Amino acid sequence: MNIAHVRDPVTDMEGAVPDSADTIWAFTERDAQRARDRGWADQALAILERDLRRSADTHLLRFEGHRLPGITLYLKDESTHPTGSLKHRLARSLFLYGICNGQIRAGVPLVEASSGSTAVSEAYFARLLDLPFYAVMTRTTSAEKIEDIERQGGRCHFVDDSGQVYAEAAALAARLGGIYVDQFTNAERVTDWRGNNNIAESIFQQMQGEPHGVPQWIVVGAGTGGTSATIGRYLRYRHFATKLCVVDPQNSVFYDAFLSGDRALTGCTGSRIEGIGRPRVEPSFLPQVIDHMLKVQDAASVGAMRVLSRRLGLRVGPSTGTSFYGLCALASAMVQAGEEGSLVTLLCDRGERYGKTFYDDAWIAAQGFDTAPYEAQVERFLDGGAF
């Protein structure tokens, strides 16, 4: 039997203490490391809290660019976050979750499978905490996205095929002795859907006093599925009659999984609308908290994006176009039914990130998008016509 010789804290006499269930009073190096980790976590959380106080909440814009009697439309402008997109909320929640669970610690490298807004936002928080951050992406990722990630202090790690990003992100984290943050698995679990300034709670607080303070519909897209999971759960928890609609672009499996209930669906080539749509059903996608889904053609997403940008006087991203097209479809159904009420969707990010793609006519033509019919459809509807 191994015997540890320690001084009894009561008698101050040296004695033999068996390695049994008896209390061991000696502190080990592991205990000391845990204390250091706890101290670092306290400092890290304080940094994130100060950052949140500086950035405050995002605006809820009442959209005035329509002539729909009895209908009010709102845009939750997530582009005003410090990293310019809705994914700022997710990244912050992922970091809080990792820190409070003792996974994210001083000096630990962080790895994510992302070439877009999530990687930009996670790189931002990693930089605040002086942690190395690596984003795993395909070699075809645009130079603009790579620059955005590197501007925040992140490093880009490339693979040849999009199907490799998940496994390579996990393998890279293992090689570095780091943490695979894994947004697609953890998105639905890291946000407190009961409140704590989540996006659903923010929307309803800002809607107080509006003509229709409880929206008839909230419309969002799904990338990880975390946002729709948070909103859907919150609506049920707070007993709101608001219904949740999730829009899905072409080449994404979420819509088919919602209809069939089959979470094993794969085979799609992957969405061309950046930020939403996936070729597999992500673990964080929870169809049971969604009331309705709409499939939106890519050309319709881009057409709605361009109409909304013109009427707002600022450029929005393509995923916002997908949601806005779905919003118009639902508003049209309300108008036809003689109903009044409000609808809310998200302004996910600004269009400046897409100047060489979705706002480039030559690029649009090369993709085979014919946006003109959809632009005319949305313009006509907003002016009071049929959808």
N, C-alpha and C positions, 0 to 999 in steps of 0.2 A: 504494500500500500504506500502510495506517495503521501508524505506528511509535509505540510507547510508550517514553518516556524514563524509565528507572528507574536507581537506583544498584545496581551489582553488589554483592551481599552479601559477596563474597569480596574483590574488589579495591577496593571502595568508589569505583569510577570510574563516571561516567555513561556509558552506552552506549545504542546503538539495539538494541532487542529486537524482532525480527519477530513478528507475530501468527501464529505457526506452532505446530508441536507442541513447540517449545522450552519449557522451564520458565519460567513467568512468576512472578517472586518478589513482585510487588506485590500487596497485599491491597486488594480493591475494597470499595465500600460494601455490595455484596451479601454478601461474605464476613463483613463486620461484622454484618449483619442475621442471617445464619445463626448466628453466634456468640451473638447476643442470643436468638435463638429456642431455641438449645440450652440456654442458661442458664435460660430460662423453663421449658423442658420438665423440666429437672432439679428445679426448685423445685415444679412441678406434680405430678410423680410422687412427690416426698417428701410432699406434702400428702395425696395419695391413699393412700400407704402408712400414714401416721399415722392416717388415718380408718379404714382397714381394721383396724389393730391395736386401735383403741378399740372397734370393733363386734364383733370376733371372729367366730365361726361361729354358725350357727343350730342350734337343738335338733332332735334326732331323737326324737320322742315314740313310745313304745310305747302303742298304743291298746288299752285294757283293756275297752272297752265292748262286748264280744261274748262269745258262748259257742260258739266254733267249735273243736272239739278238734283239736289238732295244727297249728292255723293261728295265726300271729302277724302282726299288722298294725302298720305303722309310718307315722308322718306326719312328714315333714321340714318343720318349721315356718318357712317363709320369711317369715312375717308379722313376725318379730322383727328384720328388717333396719331400719336407721334410717328408710327411707322406706316401710316396712310391706308390702313385697311381694317376690315372686320377681324382679320386674323390676329390683330393685336390683343384682343380679349382672350382668344384661345391660348396664345403663347404665354400670356401672364398667368392664366390658370394652370397651364402645364408646369410652369416654374414653381408656383405656389405649392402645387401638389407634390412635385418632386422634392422640394426643400422640406416640407412638413412631414413627408414620409421618410426622410433621411437618405434619399437616393442622390439628390443633387448636393454636393459638398464642395468644399474649397478645392480648387484646382482640377476637378473632375471634368474631362472632356465630354461634350454633349454632341450627339449626332442625330440628325433628322433626315427622313426621306421626303424631300421637298425641293422644288425649284422655283417656288413662287412666294406668295405673301407670307405664308407661315414661316418659311426660312428667314425672310427679312426680319420678321418680328422676333423670332427666337434669337437671331444673331444680336438684335438690339438688347434684349434682356441679358444675354450672355456677356455682352460687353459691359453692361452696368455692374455685373458681379465679377468681372475679370475672369471669365471662364472660357476655355477654348470651345469653338463651335464649328461643326462641319455639316454641310448640307450635301446630301447625295442626290445626284440628278443625272439625266442623260446628257450626252455630249452635244445634242442638238439644242440644248437650252439657249435662249437668246442672250446676246451679250448684255442687253439692258438689265435682265434679271440677275445675271452674275454680278454685274456692277453694283446693283442695289444691295445684294447680300454682302459683298466684300466691303462696301461703304460702311456697313454696320460692324465690320470686324470679323465676319464669318469667312470660312474657307470652303471652297467648292470641290467636291470629289465626284468624278464622272464615271458613268457606266455606259455600255453600248446600247442597252435595251431597257425600255421603261419597266419591263417585268422584273428587272434585276434590282430595282432600287430598294425594295423592302429588305431582301436578304443581305444585300451589300451594306445597308445602313446598320443592321444588327451585327454583321461580321466586322465592320470597321470599328464599331463601339467596343467590341470584344478585343480587337487587336490593340486599341488605344488604352484599354483599361477604363473605358468610359461608360456612359449611359446612352442607350437608344431611347430617345424621348417618345417616339412612336405616336404621333398625333392621331393616326387613323384608329388605333385601338383605344387610346385614352381620352379622346375628345369628349365623349359623353359622360365620363365619370369624374373629370377634374373640375367641372363647374358646379357650384352649388345651385341647383335648379330651384331651390326654395326661396332664394333671394340673394343677399350679399352683393347687390349691384350687378346682377347678371343682366343680359340685354333685355330679357322679357320684363323684369321688374322696372328697368329704366324706361321702357316704352310706356308702360301703364302709368308710371308716375308722371311722365311728361304729357300724357293724354288727359290727365285730370283737368276738368273744366272745359274741355273741347266740346263742340256741339254733339258729337257722338263719342263720348269718352271711352266706351268699350268697343273696340273695333269689331266689325263683323268678320273680317279676315285679316290674318297676317300671312304674308307671302315671302318665302325664302327659298334659296337653292340649297343643295347639299353637296359638300365636298367630302369632309369627314363624316358629316351627319351630326356633329356636335351641337350646332346652333339649333337645328330643328328639334333635337332631343331636349335641349334646355327649354325652349319655348313651349313645346308640347306638354312637358311635365308641369311647367309653371301654370299653364292654363288650367290644367286639371286640379292642381294643388290649391289654386286660388278660386276655383269654381267659376271661372269666366266662361261666358257663352261663346267667346271668340273661337273661330275655327282656324286651323292651321293648314295652309296649302304649301306643298313643296313642289317646285318646278324642276324639271330634269331635262337637260339638253340631249341632243342626238348622241348616239354611241356611248350611252351610259346605262348601267343595269339597274339603277335604283327604281325606276318606274316599273319595270317588269317584275322586280322582286316585290314591290308593294302590291301589285295585282295578284301575283301567284303565291306569295308567301315563301318562295324558294330563295333562301339566303346563299345557296351554292352557285347561283348563276354567275357565269363568266363568259368571255368570248368576244365582248365588244372591243373595238379598236381603241377606245378611250376618247373622252370628250375633247372637242376643239375649243370649247368655251372655258377659258382658263379660270381655275378656282373652284369649279363645280363639275359634277359628273365623274363617275369612276368606272373602270372596266371590271371591277369586282364589288361585291356588297361589303362595304367596310364594317368592322365590328361596332363602330359607334352609330351606325344608321339604325334607328329604331322606328320601323314603320307603324308599330302599334300606337304611337302617340301622334300620328299624322292623320288628319281628317280627309284630305284629298290631295291627289297629285295630278299634275299636268305635264305632258310631254311637249316641249317647245323646239321647233326647228331652229337650226343654227342661224339661218338667214333671218328668221323672225327675231332672234335675240339681238343680232347686230342692228337690224332695222329699228327695233324699239330703243336700243342704246343710243342710236343717232338722233332719233326724235326727242327723246328725253334730254339729251345733251343740248340740243338747240333750244328747247323750251326752258331749261334751267339756266342756260348761259354758262355752263361749265361741262367739261367732258367727264363722262362716267365710264366705268369699265364694262366689259361684255356680260359678266355674270349679273350685273345690275340690270342690263337689258333683258335678260331671261326672266328675271323676277318681275320687271315692269310689264312685260308682255303678258305674263300670267295675271298680274294685277288688273290690267285692262280687260282681260277675258272675264274675270270674276265680277268686275264692276259692270260690265255689259250685261251679265246675267241678272244682276241686281236691278239695273235700269229696266230691263225687259219685264221683270216681275213686279215693277212699281215699288221697289223697296228703297229706303233711304238708309244711310249709314256711312261708316268710315272704313277705310282699308289702309294697311300699313305694309311697307316693304323696306328693304335695306338698300342704301347707297353703299355698296360693298367697298369700292375703291375708286380712285380717279382715273380718267382716261389717259393721263400723261404717260402712264406706263405702257401704253399700247399705240404710241404714235407711229411706229414702224410696222404695225400689224393691223389691228382692227380699225384704225383711222387712216390707213393708207389704201387708197382706191385700187392701186395696182395689186397690192397683196390680197385685198378682198376678191378681186377678179380672178386671181390665181387660185383661190380656194374654191371658186365656183359658187360663191354666195350671190344670189340675186336679191338684194335687200329692198329694191324699189317697191314691190307690191306690199310688203309688210310696213314700210315707212308710210305709204299712202293709207293703209288700213288703220294704223295707230293715229296718224294725224286726223283722219276723218272722224274717228271715234272720239278723240279728245275735243273736237269741235262740236260735239253733240250728235254725231251721226251714228250709223250702225257699225258694229265691230265686224 
